[in-house]
Amino acid sequence: MLLIDGHLVDGASDFPVINPATGAPFAQAPRADEAQAAVAVAAARRAFPDWAALGFGERRRRLEALADGLEADLETMARLLTREQGKPLTEAREEVFFSVAALRHFAAMTLEPRVLRDTAKERIVEQRYPLGVVAAITPWNYPLLLLMVKLAPALITGNAVIAKPAPSTPLTTLRLGRIAADILPPGVFQTLVDRNDLGAWLSRHPDVAHVSFTGSTPTGKKVLASAADTLKRFTLELGGNDPALILDDADVAKVAARIFAGATANAGQICLAIKRVYAPRAMMDALCDELARLADEAVVGDGMEQGTTIGPIQNRAQYEKVLGFIEEARTQGTLVAGRAPNEDVTGTGGYFIAPTIVRDLPDDARLVREEQFGPVLPVLAYNDLDQAIARINDSDYGLGASIWTGDAARGAELAARIESGTVWVNKHLELPFDVPFGGAKQSGIGRQQGIEGLEDFTQARIVNVALG
Ligand code: NAD
């Protein structure tokens, strides 16, 4: 059921939700129409002033209660997540666990006024006040966690939030709404499920003050265009094509395991997954052998089954897209691991793709330039480090990057030459809630997490007072 204005209600219609491990429907989801969306926006507008007036302390109390509710529901929520999203149950539990942690982390934060000038003549203070109605639009790879890193900071700063999940993963968002229904005041948090039609509607709506969007770069550009008319605020967390640069002093066996994990976690469906690897030419054979060994060891299957390390691709369209990348890469490079692309690795009809490692691709191959968002990894050789960095920076994306080396100081120095929102040295995919993250170039605009992420949901107001 949708949560609108404090009530759990049916949608205007229903549609089936597919379990990606079987390719078959396993539940029905309510679909909201524009009339219901309009009711939600109006309810959010009504709820906003009282919620904003509660102050940080009282809002924290409510968010802590929501965290308690979600924590008590962890196992059921994780199972639902695996069924709608596909990820192994252990990873689903982690996603719910980190969602609870995000909620508690942001619930404990406040934004204090900043004194900019305090003299006998004047006092100038920067205050932060909430924006109003926030639309939180999320993709299907981490439906709960990516919602939570919007919801928690937006709510604690005093906004009202309407969550709109991706149509293929609506159930965990709906379940969170069900938990919140008894905890948060009506209209403060609402859930709308669509079939890719309400995101644009919300982004255009004059009463929506901020669109916090996570998704693909092409859709992010549409959000930007829709928001222009009303000059609304927005955060765009978009696609990535993260490079991993291995230096000549790195330990191949150690690095290979961590790069493999960084490329194939969540079946490679992570904005910040490692999506291309640059290795010294002399290291290529050893590295590819090791990556191929890890690929062969991976257990691809239904996330509900114990021992599965890589679940299915979340939806059929993405599955076919990733297969297309593999087909093309096969003609342009050498596959060193990966079963035949159309071979059904489990026999269940699910959207499974075995981890695939490709070498000897040209730099202009689609798998190198575009975002594959699946467990397919190109490994590229370099002779000269400066050229490797130039090749890395020759990308429209700039979300994350990593440098792998036996000398962390050398890695940190090189990091300053990479055009990217985050550069890790000897790690990848680490996003602590107190550290802001976001994209450079076409990977996004704005920041999430950290103080900057909190401020993103507020407006700065300068109060400039003449004294004496
Ligand atoms: P998508 O862009 O297709 O959809 C994302 C969301 O936008 C969905 O809820 C969808 O219904 C909605 N939407 C569709 N059309 C819209 C419109 N015109 N206006 C507003 N909203 C609209 O993305 P996806 O395929 O669900 O997710 C995969 C993409 O998300 C990848 O590119 C990935 O890199 C990116 N992603 C980015 C981050 C990040 O933090 N930077 C995190 C996870 C995923």
Boltz pocket constraint, residues with backbone or C-beta under 6 A from the ligand:
constraints:
  - pocket:
      binder: B
      contacts: [[A, 137], [A, 138], [A, 139], [A, 140], [A, 141], [A, 146], [A, 164], [A, 165], [A, 166], [A, 167], [A, 195], [A, 196], [A, 197], [A, 198], [A, 199], [A, 200], [A, 201], [A, 203], [A, 214], [A, 215], [A, 216], [A, 217], [A, 219], [A, 220], [A, 222], [A, 223], [A, 236], [A, 237], [A, 238], [A, 239], [A, 240], [A, 270], [A, 271], [A, 272], [A, 371], [A, 373], [A, 399], [A, 439], [A, 443], [A, 444]]
      max_distance: 6.0
